[in-house]
Amino acid sequence: MVDNGSKRITESQVLPELVIGVLKEALEQSRSMDQNEVIASLLSQFQDS
């Protein structure tokens, strides 16, 4: 193992600059919001960055 153990992933290794926290937030939102609202929120965040 690298670094003698596991570590929390905070940024996508496949899609550079994709912060995992953004995905976690979207999953949380999907519990209480319509799918279209979640997608709109994600798109808004990506456009702002």
N, C-alpha and C positions, 0 to 999 in steps of 0.2 A: 504494500500500500504506500502511496505517496504521503508524505508528511506524517507517517506513523498513525494513521487513523482517518476517519471520515470527517468531512466538514460540510457546512451548510452551503448550498449553491445559491448565490444571490443574483447571478446574471447568466442568461442562457449561453451555453457553450456552442449551440448551433446557430442561433440568431444573435449576433453581437448587439450589445446595447439594450437587449430586451431584459428588463428587470423582472425577476421572478415575483417580486412583491405586487407588481401590476396584475399579474395573472391571478395571484392569490386574492387580491381585492375583487377582481371580476368574478371569481368563483363565489365569494361571499355575497356579492351583489345579486348573483343569479338565484340565490335562495329567496330573495324578496322582490326582485324586479323582473319585468318581462324581458325575454331574450333580446328583443330589438333595442330596449333601453340599455342593456349591458353592452351590446355591440356599439351603439352610438357613443357610450361613455368611453369605451376603449379607443374608438377611432378619434375621438376628441383628444384623448391623452396622447396618442401617437402623433397627431398633427401639431400639438403644442410643443413637442420635444424636437 
